[in-house]
Amino acid sequence: MIKSSFSALLFSLSFLIIETALLSNISFLPVVPDLILLILLYVSFHNGPVAGEVHGFVSGLLLDFLSASPLGLNSLIRTIIGFLTGCFKNFLNVDAVFFPSIIAAIATFMKALLLLLVSFLFGGKISVYHFSSSIFWIELCMNTILAPLMFAFLRIFSAWLIPLPKSSAYASE
């Protein structure tokens, strides 16, 4: 469990650097896809709600340090998304192409709604998504399109990201 959590955080940190250093500097991209959210969804679906909470909190904290948002804002939102996603661990088959896209779209909507809800607590001092603006819809489309590709990429590293069941771990000894 610790190895998979640490590996997932290394993946998140790597993709966070890619997001902030590379993708945000591409001039024809009006919005950067939320690759960290896609990693969170993969880890949560395969490892359950506790791993989703932990990964959501730590990856959100990393985002908070690199953004201008109040400390804890991304942590709160991603902890909630990680927990709720992890609750569906044994209910959905996320190995199909179709489900990661649907999950990513729902999670992007949840992120926008949670930001809107939390902005009321901060008195409107944080920037939120406007559902009528093209920025939200472009990010939603990018996350939806990239989700199956990201899940397929992360599936290559599933030995590091998903802990072995206890019965399998004892069988190999």
PyMOL CGO cylinders between C-alpha atoms (Angstrom):
from pymol import cmd
from pymol.cgo import CYLINDER

trace = [
    CYLINDER, 0.00, 0.00, 0.00, 2.79, 2.43, 0.87, 0.3, 1, 1, 1, 1, 1, 1,
    CYLINDER, 2.79, 2.43, 0.87, 4.71, 1.56, -2.30, 0.3, 1, 1, 1, 1, 1, 1,
    CYLINDER, 4.71, 1.56, -2.30, 1.66, 2.16, -4.49, 0.3, 1, 1, 1, 1, 1, 1,
    CYLINDER, 1.66, 2.16, -4.49, 0.83, 5.44, -2.73, 0.3, 1, 1, 1, 1, 1, 1,
    CYLINDER, 0.83, 5.44, -2.73, 4.38, 6.70, -3.09, 0.3, 1, 1, 1, 1, 1, 1,
    CYLINDER, 4.38, 6.70, -3.09, 4.50, 5.65, -6.76, 0.3, 1, 1, 1, 1, 1, 1,
    CYLINDER, 4.50, 5.65, -6.76, 1.19, 7.39, -7.47, 0.3, 1, 1, 1, 1, 1, 1,
    CYLINDER, 1.19, 7.39, -7.47, 2.47, 10.58, -5.86, 0.3, 1, 1, 1, 1, 1, 1,
    CYLINDER, 2.47, 10.58, -5.86, 5.64, 10.42, -7.96, 0.3, 1, 1, 1, 1, 1, 1,
    CYLINDER, 5.64, 10.42, -7.96, 3.48, 10.09, -11.08, 0.3, 1, 1, 1, 1, 1, 1,
    CYLINDER, 3.48, 10.09, -11.08, 1.37, 13.04, -9.94, 0.3, 1, 1, 1, 1, 1, 1,
    CYLINDER, 1.37, 13.04, -9.94, 4.44, 15.16, -9.27, 0.3, 1, 1, 1, 1, 1, 1,
    CYLINDER, 4.44, 15.16, -9.27, 5.88, 14.27, -12.68, 0.3, 1, 1, 1, 1, 1, 1,
    CYLINDER, 5.88, 14.27, -12.68, 2.68, 15.14, -14.49, 0.3, 1, 1, 1, 1, 1, 1,
    CYLINDER, 2.68, 15.14, -14.49, 2.26, 18.29, -12.41, 0.3, 1, 1, 1, 1, 1, 1,
    CYLINDER, 2.26, 18.29, -12.41, 5.64, 19.44, -13.68, 0.3, 1, 1, 1, 1, 1, 1,
    CYLINDER, 5.64, 19.44, -13.68, 4.59, 18.56, -17.23, 0.3, 1, 1, 1, 1, 1, 1,
    CYLINDER, 4.59, 18.56, -17.23, 1.36, 20.54, -16.76, 0.3, 1, 1, 1, 1, 1, 1,
    CYLINDER, 1.36, 20.54, -16.76, 3.00, 23.63, -15.29, 0.3, 1, 1, 1, 1, 1, 1,
    CYLINDER, 3.00, 23.63, -15.29, 6.23, 23.70, -17.27, 0.3, 1, 1, 1, 1, 1, 1,
    CYLINDER, 6.23, 23.70, -17.27, 5.21, 22.42, -20.68, 0.3, 1, 1, 1, 1, 1, 1,
    CYLINDER, 5.21, 22.42, -20.68, 1.47, 22.40, -21.31, 0.3, 1, 1, 1, 1, 1, 1,
    CYLINDER, 1.47, 22.40, -21.31, 0.78, 25.80, -19.76, 0.3, 1, 1, 1, 1, 1, 1,
    CYLINDER, 0.78, 25.80, -19.76, 3.33, 27.40, -22.12, 0.3, 1, 1, 1, 1, 1, 1,
    CYLINDER, 3.33, 27.40, -22.12, 1.80, 26.07, -25.33, 0.3, 1, 1, 1, 1, 1, 1,
    CYLINDER, 1.80, 26.07, -25.33, 0.21, 29.15, -26.86, 0.3, 1, 1, 1, 1, 1, 1,
    CYLINDER, 0.21, 29.15, -26.86, -2.56, 27.45, -28.85, 0.3, 1, 1, 1, 1, 1, 1,
    CYLINDER, -2.56, 27.45, -28.85, -3.91, 25.62, -25.77, 0.3, 1, 1, 1, 1, 1, 1,
    CYLINDER, -3.91, 25.62, -25.77, -6.40, 27.95, -24.07, 0.3, 1, 1, 1, 1, 1, 1,
    CYLINDER, -6.40, 27.95, -24.07, -6.75, 25.51, -21.15, 0.3, 1, 1, 1, 1, 1, 1,
    CYLINDER, -6.75, 25.51, -21.15, -4.47, 22.85, -19.69, 0.3, 1, 1, 1, 1, 1, 1,
    CYLINDER, -4.47, 22.85, -19.69, -6.03, 19.41, -19.18, 0.3, 1, 1, 1, 1, 1, 1,
    CYLINDER, -6.03, 19.41, -19.18, -6.13, 18.25, -15.57, 0.3, 1, 1, 1, 1, 1, 1,
    CYLINDER, -6.13, 18.25, -15.57, -3.81, 15.26, -15.78, 0.3, 1, 1, 1, 1, 1, 1,
    CYLINDER, -3.81, 15.26, -15.78, -3.48, 15.11, -12.00, 0.3, 1, 1, 1, 1, 1, 1,
    CYLINDER, -3.48, 15.11, -12.00, -7.24, 14.61, -11.74, 0.3, 1, 1, 1, 1, 1, 1,
    CYLINDER, -7.24, 14.61, -11.74, -7.02, 11.71, -14.21, 0.3, 1, 1, 1, 1, 1, 1,
    CYLINDER, -7.02, 11.71, -14.21, -4.26, 10.08, -12.16, 0.3, 1, 1, 1, 1, 1, 1,
    CYLINDER, -4.26, 10.08, -12.16, -6.39, 10.56, -9.04, 0.3, 1, 1, 1, 1, 1, 1,
    CYLINDER, -6.39, 10.56, -9.04, -9.33, 8.85, -10.74, 0.3, 1, 1, 1, 1, 1, 1,
    CYLINDER, -9.33, 8.85, -10.74, -7.20, 5.89, -11.80, 0.3, 1, 1, 1, 1, 1, 1,
    CYLINDER, -7.20, 5.89, -11.80, -5.64, 5.45, -8.35, 0.3, 1, 1, 1, 1, 1, 1,
    CYLINDER, -5.64, 5.45, -8.35, -8.98, 5.84, -6.57, 0.3, 1, 1, 1, 1, 1, 1,
    CYLINDER, -8.98, 5.84, -6.57, -10.85, 3.37, -8.75, 0.3, 1, 1, 1, 1, 1, 1,
    CYLINDER, -10.85, 3.37, -8.75, -8.21, 0.71, -8.37, 0.3, 1, 1, 1, 1, 1, 1,
    CYLINDER, -8.21, 0.71, -8.37, -7.21, 1.25, -4.72, 0.3, 1, 1, 1, 1, 1, 1,
    CYLINDER, -7.21, 1.25, -4.72, -10.41, 2.36, -2.99, 0.3, 1, 1, 1, 1, 1, 1,
    CYLINDER, -10.41, 2.36, -2.99, -11.63, 5.35, -0.99, 0.3, 1, 1, 1, 1, 1, 1,
    CYLINDER, -11.63, 5.35, -0.99, -8.81, 5.57, 1.57, 0.3, 1, 1, 1, 1, 1, 1,
    CYLINDER, -8.81, 5.57, 1.57, -6.11, 5.63, -1.11, 0.3, 1, 1, 1, 1, 1, 1,
    CYLINDER, -6.11, 5.63, -1.11, -8.25, 8.10, -3.06, 0.3, 1, 1, 1, 1, 1, 1,
    CYLINDER, -8.25, 8.10, -3.06, -8.48, 10.41, -0.06, 0.3, 1, 1, 1, 1, 1, 1,
    CYLINDER, -8.48, 10.41, -0.06, -4.76, 10.26, 0.65, 0.3, 1, 1, 1, 1, 1, 1,
    CYLINDER, -4.76, 10.26, 0.65, -3.75, 10.73, -2.96, 0.3, 1, 1, 1, 1, 1, 1,
    CYLINDER, -3.75, 10.73, -2.96, -6.32, 13.49, -3.46, 0.3, 1, 1, 1, 1, 1, 1,
    CYLINDER, -6.32, 13.49, -3.46, -5.12, 15.37, -0.39, 0.3, 1, 1, 1, 1, 1, 1,
    CYLINDER, -5.12, 15.37, -0.39, -1.40, 15.16, -1.19, 0.3, 1, 1, 1, 1, 1, 1,
    CYLINDER, -1.40, 15.16, -1.19, -1.77, 15.87, -4.91, 0.3, 1, 1, 1, 1, 1, 1,
    CYLINDER, -1.77, 15.87, -4.91, -4.08, 18.77, -4.06, 0.3, 1, 1, 1, 1, 1, 1,
    CYLINDER, -4.08, 18.77, -4.06, -1.51, 20.09, -1.63, 0.3, 1, 1, 1, 1, 1, 1,
    CYLINDER, -1.51, 20.09, -1.63, 1.13, 19.94, -4.37, 0.3, 1, 1, 1, 1, 1, 1,
    CYLINDER, 1.13, 19.94, -4.37, -1.22, 21.91, -6.61, 0.3, 1, 1, 1, 1, 1, 1,
    CYLINDER, -1.22, 21.91, -6.61, -1.86, 24.43, -3.84, 0.3, 1, 1, 1, 1, 1, 1,
    CYLINDER, -1.86, 24.43, -3.84, 1.85, 25.10, -3.48, 0.3, 1, 1, 1, 1, 1, 1,
    CYLINDER, 1.85, 25.10, -3.48, 2.22, 25.73, -7.22, 0.3, 1, 1, 1, 1, 1, 1,
    CYLINDER, 2.22, 25.73, -7.22, -0.90, 27.82, -7.73, 0.3, 1, 1, 1, 1, 1, 1,
    CYLINDER, -0.90, 27.82, -7.73, -2.28, 31.08, -6.44, 0.3, 1, 1, 1, 1, 1, 1,
    CYLINDER, -2.28, 31.08, -6.44, -5.26, 29.40, -4.79, 0.3, 1, 1, 1, 1, 1, 1,
    CYLINDER, -5.26, 29.40, -4.79, -5.68, 29.43, -1.01, 0.3, 1, 1, 1, 1, 1, 1,
    CYLINDER, -5.68, 29.43, -1.01, -3.76, 26.68, 0.74, 0.3, 1, 1, 1, 1, 1, 1,
    CYLINDER, -3.76, 26.68, 0.74, -6.01, 23.66, 1.13, 0.3, 1, 1, 1, 1, 1, 1,
    CYLINDER, -6.01, 23.66, 1.13, -8.51, 24.50, -1.61, 0.3, 1, 1, 1, 1, 1, 1,
    CYLINDER, -8.51, 24.50, -1.61, -7.31, 21.92, -4.12, 0.3, 1, 1, 1, 1, 1, 1,
    CYLINDER, -7.31, 21.92, -4.12, -6.62, 19.48, -1.29, 0.3, 1, 1, 1, 1, 1, 1,
    CYLINDER, -6.62, 19.48, -1.29, -10.22, 19.67, -0.11, 0.3, 1, 1, 1, 1, 1, 1,
    CYLINDER, -10.22, 19.67, -0.11, -11.70, 19.30, -3.58, 0.3, 1, 1, 1, 1, 1, 1,
    CYLINDER, -11.70, 19.30, -3.58, -9.45, 16.43, -4.61, 0.3, 1, 1, 1, 1, 1, 1,
    CYLINDER, -9.45, 16.43, -4.61, -9.89, 14.62, -1.29, 0.3, 1, 1, 1, 1, 1, 1,
    CYLINDER, -9.89, 14.62, -1.29, -13.66, 14.63, -1.82, 0.3, 1, 1, 1, 1, 1, 1,
    CYLINDER, -13.66, 14.63, -1.82, -13.34, 13.51, -5.45, 0.3, 1, 1, 1, 1, 1, 1,
    CYLINDER, -13.34, 13.51, -5.45, -10.82, 10.80, -4.50, 0.3, 1, 1, 1, 1, 1, 1,
    CYLINDER, -10.82, 10.80, -4.50, -13.07, 9.44, -1.76, 0.3, 1, 1, 1, 1, 1, 1,
    CYLINDER, -13.07, 9.44, -1.76, -16.22, 9.42, -3.88, 0.3, 1, 1, 1, 1, 1, 1,
    CYLINDER, -16.22, 9.42, -3.88, -14.41, 7.84, -6.81, 0.3, 1, 1, 1, 1, 1, 1,
    CYLINDER, -14.41, 7.84, -6.81, -12.85, 5.19, -4.59, 0.3, 1, 1, 1, 1, 1, 1,
    CYLINDER, -12.85, 5.19, -4.59, -16.28, 4.19, -3.30, 0.3, 1, 1, 1, 1, 1, 1,
    CYLINDER, -16.28, 4.19, -3.30, -16.99, 2.74, -6.76, 0.3, 1, 1, 1, 1, 1, 1,
    CYLINDER, -16.99, 2.74, -6.76, -13.89, 0.52, -6.70, 0.3, 1, 1, 1, 1, 1, 1,
    CYLINDER, -13.89, 0.52, -6.70, -15.63, -2.81, -7.27, 0.3, 1, 1, 1, 1, 1, 1,
    CYLINDER, -15.63, -2.81, -7.27, -18.71, -1.56, -9.11, 0.3, 1, 1, 1, 1, 1, 1,
    CYLINDER, -18.71, -1.56, -9.11, -17.36, -0.40, -12.47, 0.3, 1, 1, 1, 1, 1, 1,
    CYLINDER, -17.36, -0.40, -12.47, -15.00, -1.83, -15.06, 0.3, 1, 1, 1, 1, 1, 1,
    CYLINDER, -15.00, -1.83, -15.06, -12.68, 1.07, -15.82, 0.3, 1, 1, 1, 1, 1, 1,
    CYLINDER, -12.68, 1.07, -15.82, -10.57, -0.98, -18.22, 0.3, 1, 1, 1, 1, 1, 1,
    CYLINDER, -10.57, -0.98, -18.22, -13.00, -0.31, -21.05, 0.3, 1, 1, 1, 1, 1, 1,
    CYLINDER, -13.00, -0.31, -21.05, -12.45, 2.75, -23.25, 0.3, 1, 1, 1, 1, 1, 1,
    CYLINDER, -12.45, 2.75, -23.25, -15.85, 4.23, -22.57, 0.3, 1, 1, 1, 1, 1, 1,
    CYLINDER, -15.85, 4.23, -22.57, -15.89, 4.40, -18.77, 0.3, 1, 1, 1, 1, 1, 1,
    CYLINDER, -15.89, 4.40, -18.77, -12.75, 6.49, -18.16, 0.3, 1, 1, 1, 1, 1, 1,
    CYLINDER, -12.75, 6.49, -18.16, -14.21, 9.20, -20.39, 0.3, 1, 1, 1, 1, 1, 1,
    CYLINDER, -14.21, 9.20, -20.39, -17.50, 9.23, -18.52, 0.3, 1, 1, 1, 1, 1, 1,
    CYLINDER, -17.50, 9.23, -18.52, -15.72, 9.20, -15.17, 0.3, 1, 1, 1, 1, 1, 1,
    CYLINDER, -15.72, 9.20, -15.17, -13.44, 12.07, -16.21, 0.3, 1, 1, 1, 1, 1, 1,
    CYLINDER, -13.44, 12.07, -16.21, -16.40, 14.15, -17.38, 0.3, 1, 1, 1, 1, 1, 1,
    CYLINDER, -16.40, 14.15, -17.38, -18.28, 13.57, -14.11, 0.3, 1, 1, 1, 1, 1, 1,
    CYLINDER, -18.28, 13.57, -14.11, -15.16, 14.36, -12.04, 0.3, 1, 1, 1, 1, 1, 1,
    CYLINDER, -15.16, 14.36, -12.04, -14.56, 17.58, -13.99, 0.3, 1, 1, 1, 1, 1, 1,
    CYLINDER, -14.56, 17.58, -13.99, -18.15, 18.64, -13.32, 0.3, 1, 1, 1, 1, 1, 1,
    CYLINDER, -18.15, 18.64, -13.32, -17.72, 17.72, -9.64, 0.3, 1, 1, 1, 1, 1, 1,
    CYLINDER, -17.72, 17.72, -9.64, -14.54, 19.78, -9.46, 0.3, 1, 1, 1, 1, 1, 1,
    CYLINDER, -14.54, 19.78, -9.46, -16.33, 22.79, -10.94, 0.3, 1, 1, 1, 1, 1, 1,
    CYLINDER, -16.33, 22.79, -10.94, -19.34, 22.41, -8.62, 0.3, 1, 1, 1, 1, 1, 1,
    CYLINDER, -19.34, 22.41, -8.62, -17.16, 21.96, -5.52, 0.3, 1, 1, 1, 1, 1, 1,
    CYLINDER, -17.16, 21.96, -5.52, -15.14, 25.06, -6.48, 0.3, 1, 1, 1, 1, 1, 1,
    CYLINDER, -15.14, 25.06, -6.48, -18.38, 27.00, -6.82, 0.3, 1, 1, 1, 1, 1, 1,
    CYLINDER, -18.38, 27.00, -6.82, -19.60, 25.76, -3.43, 0.3, 1, 1, 1, 1, 1, 1,
    CYLINDER, -19.60, 25.76, -3.43, -16.31, 26.54, -1.69, 0.3, 1, 1, 1, 1, 1, 1,
    CYLINDER, -16.31, 26.54, -1.69, -16.18, 29.99, -3.32, 0.3, 1, 1, 1, 1, 1, 1,
    CYLINDER, -16.18, 29.99, -3.32, -19.28, 30.94, -1.33, 0.3, 1, 1, 1, 1, 1, 1,
    CYLINDER, -19.28, 30.94, -1.33, -17.35, 30.18, 1.86, 0.3, 1, 1, 1, 1, 1, 1,
    CYLINDER, -17.35, 30.18, 1.86, -14.48, 32.39, 0.70, 0.3, 1, 1, 1, 1, 1, 1,
    CYLINDER, -14.48, 32.39, 0.70, -16.82, 35.22, -0.24, 0.3, 1, 1, 1, 1, 1, 1,
    CYLINDER, -16.82, 35.22, -0.24, -16.22, 34.87, -3.96, 0.3, 1, 1, 1, 1, 1, 1,
    CYLINDER, -16.22, 34.87, -3.96, -12.50, 35.64, -3.69, 0.3, 1, 1, 1, 1, 1, 1,
    CYLINDER, -12.50, 35.64, -3.69, -11.39, 32.54, -5.57, 0.3, 1, 1, 1, 1, 1, 1,
    CYLINDER, -11.39, 32.54, -5.57, -11.78, 32.03, -9.29, 0.3, 1, 1, 1, 1, 1, 1,
    CYLINDER, -11.78, 32.03, -9.29, -14.40, 29.50, -10.30, 0.3, 1, 1, 1, 1, 1, 1,
    CYLINDER, -14.40, 29.50, -10.30, -15.50, 27.90, -13.53, 0.3, 1, 1, 1, 1, 1, 1,
    CYLINDER, -15.50, 27.90, -13.53, -18.36, 29.56, -15.34, 0.3, 1, 1, 1, 1, 1, 1,
    CYLINDER, -18.36, 29.56, -15.34, -20.49, 26.96, -17.05, 0.3, 1, 1, 1, 1, 1, 1,
    CYLINDER, -20.49, 26.96, -17.05, -21.29, 29.42, -19.82, 0.3, 1, 1, 1, 1, 1, 1,
    CYLINDER, -21.29, 29.42, -19.82, -17.63, 30.05, -20.69, 0.3, 1, 1, 1, 1, 1, 1,
    CYLINDER, -17.63, 30.05, -20.69, -15.72, 28.09, -23.26, 0.3, 1, 1, 1, 1, 1, 1,
    CYLINDER, -15.72, 28.09, -23.26, -12.80, 27.51, -20.86, 0.3, 1, 1, 1, 1, 1, 1,
    CYLINDER, -12.80, 27.51, -20.86, -14.78, 25.03, -18.76, 0.3, 1, 1, 1, 1, 1, 1,
    CYLINDER, -14.78, 25.03, -18.76, -16.10, 23.16, -21.78, 0.3, 1, 1, 1, 1, 1, 1,
    CYLINDER, -16.10, 23.16, -21.78, -12.67, 22.94, -23.41, 0.3, 1, 1, 1, 1, 1, 1,
    CYLINDER, -12.67, 22.94, -23.41, -11.16, 21.51, -20.21, 0.3, 1, 1, 1, 1, 1, 1,
    CYLINDER, -11.16, 21.51, -20.21, -14.08, 19.08, -19.93, 0.3, 1, 1, 1, 1, 1, 1,
    CYLINDER, -14.08, 19.08, -19.93, -13.52, 17.89, -23.51, 0.3, 1, 1, 1, 1, 1, 1,
    CYLINDER, -13.52, 17.89, -23.51, -9.75, 17.60, -23.03, 0.3, 1, 1, 1, 1, 1, 1,
    CYLINDER, -9.75, 17.60, -23.03, -10.15, 15.57, -19.82, 0.3, 1, 1, 1, 1, 1, 1,
    CYLINDER, -10.15, 15.57, -19.82, -12.79, 13.38, -21.45, 0.3, 1, 1, 1, 1, 1, 1,
    CYLINDER, -12.79, 13.38, -21.45, -10.66, 12.67, -24.52, 0.3, 1, 1, 1, 1, 1, 1,
    CYLINDER, -10.66, 12.67, -24.52, -7.41, 12.15, -22.60, 0.3, 1, 1, 1, 1, 1, 1,
    CYLINDER, -7.41, 12.15, -22.60, -8.89, 9.89, -19.89, 0.3, 1, 1, 1, 1, 1, 1,
    CYLINDER, -8.89, 9.89, -19.89, -8.79, 6.59, -21.85, 0.3, 1, 1, 1, 1, 1, 1,
    CYLINDER, -8.79, 6.59, -21.85, -5.26, 7.37, -23.05, 0.3, 1, 1, 1, 1, 1, 1,
    CYLINDER, -5.26, 7.37, -23.05, -4.10, 8.25, -19.54, 0.3, 1, 1, 1, 1, 1, 1,
    CYLINDER, -4.10, 8.25, -19.54, -5.73, 5.15, -18.05, 0.3, 1, 1, 1, 1, 1, 1,
    CYLINDER, -5.73, 5.15, -18.05, -4.05, 2.98, -20.72, 0.3, 1, 1, 1, 1, 1, 1,
    CYLINDER, -4.05, 2.98, -20.72, -0.70, 4.63, -19.96, 0.3, 1, 1, 1, 1, 1, 1,
    CYLINDER, -0.70, 4.63, -19.96, -1.12, 4.17, -16.20, 0.3, 1, 1, 1, 1, 1, 1,
    CYLINDER, -1.12, 4.17, -16.20, -2.19, 0.55, -16.74, 0.3, 1, 1, 1, 1, 1, 1,
    CYLINDER, -2.19, 0.55, -16.74, 1.36, -0.11, -17.98, 0.3, 1, 1, 1, 1, 1, 1,
    CYLINDER, 1.36, -0.11, -17.98, 2.61, 0.85, -14.51, 0.3, 1, 1, 1, 1, 1, 1,
    CYLINDER, 2.61, 0.85, -14.51, -0.16, -0.89, -12.57, 0.3, 1, 1, 1, 1, 1, 1,
    CYLINDER, -0.16, -0.89, -12.57, 2.35, -3.10, -10.75, 0.3, 1, 1, 1, 1, 1, 1,
    CYLINDER, 2.35, -3.10, -10.75, 3.58, 0.05, -9.00, 0.3, 1, 1, 1, 1, 1, 1,
    CYLINDER, 3.58, 0.05, -9.00, 0.26, 1.87, -8.70, 0.3, 1, 1, 1, 1, 1, 1,
    CYLINDER, 0.26, 1.87, -8.70, -2.03, -0.94, -7.54, 0.3, 1, 1, 1, 1, 1, 1,
    CYLINDER, -2.03, -0.94, -7.54, -1.09, -3.04, -4.51, 0.3, 1, 1, 1, 1, 1, 1,
    CYLINDER, -1.09, -3.04, -4.51, -1.31, -6.81, -4.79, 0.3, 1, 1, 1, 1, 1, 1,
    CYLINDER, -1.31, -6.81, -4.79, -4.22, -8.49, -3.02, 0.3, 1, 1, 1, 1, 1, 1,
    CYLINDER, -4.22, -8.49, -3.02, -3.14, -10.15, 0.22, 0.3, 1, 1, 1, 1, 1, 1,
    CYLINDER, -3.14, -10.15, 0.22, -3.84, -13.63, -1.13, 0.3, 1, 1, 1, 1, 1, 1,
    CYLINDER, -3.84, -13.63, -1.13, -1.55, -13.00, -4.12, 0.3, 1, 1, 1, 1, 1, 1,
    CYLINDER, -1.55, -13.00, -4.12, 1.19, -11.56, -1.93, 0.3, 1, 1, 1, 1, 1, 1,
    CYLINDER, 1.19, -11.56, -1.93, 1.22, -14.67, 0.26, 0.3, 1, 1, 1, 1, 1, 1,
    CYLINDER, 1.22, -14.67, 0.26, 1.11, -17.01, -2.71, 0.3, 1, 1, 1, 1, 1, 1,
    CYLINDER, 1.11, -17.01, -2.71, 4.34, -15.60, -4.12, 0.3, 1, 1, 1, 1, 1, 1,
    CYLINDER, 4.34, -15.60, -4.12, 6.31, -16.22, -0.92, 0.3, 1, 1, 1, 1, 1, 1,
]
cmd.load_cgo(trace, "trace")
